[in-house]
Amino acid sequence: MSKDNLLKVFLNTVEEQLTSGKPPFVQNTLWRLVKMGYTQKEAKSMMAGVMAHQMADSILGDTPFNQLQYQLLLEKLPKLPQ
């Protein structure tokens, strides 16, 4: 899968979370970033990056997706995880 297609997968996941309102901290993150002056597109892209980071950690560590860690990383945006 190409890098662009993979990014689309994570963007779609963030979009689905926003549409469903679950988990609620995803919508809160979007609102917070927009209030800070980021466009919705920029904010969603950052959020998708966090999702990708968390998924990579889960895959590499052979562990379940850590929703609490995902929330904590979203709360740190616009600072991106290392």
Residue pairs with C-beta under 8 A, 6 or more apart in sequence:
1 9
6 52
7 48
7 52
10 48
10 49
10 51
10 52
10 55
11 44
11 45
11 48
13 48
13 51
14 26
14 44
14 47
14 48
14 51
15 44
17 23
17 26
17 27
18 26
18 27
18 30
18 44
21 27
23 67
23 71
25 71
25 74
25 75
26 47
26 74
29 43
29 47
29 74
29 75
29 77
30 40
30 43
30 44
30 47
32 77
33 42
33 43
33 46
33 47
33 77
33 78
34 40
34 43
36 78
38 46
38 78
43 77
46 77
46 78
46 80
47 74
47 77
49 80
49 81
50 70
50 73
50 74
50 77
50 80
50 81
51 70
53 73
53 80
53 81
54 65
54 66
54 69
54 70
54 73
55 65
57 63
57 66
57 69
58 64
58 65
58 66
73 81
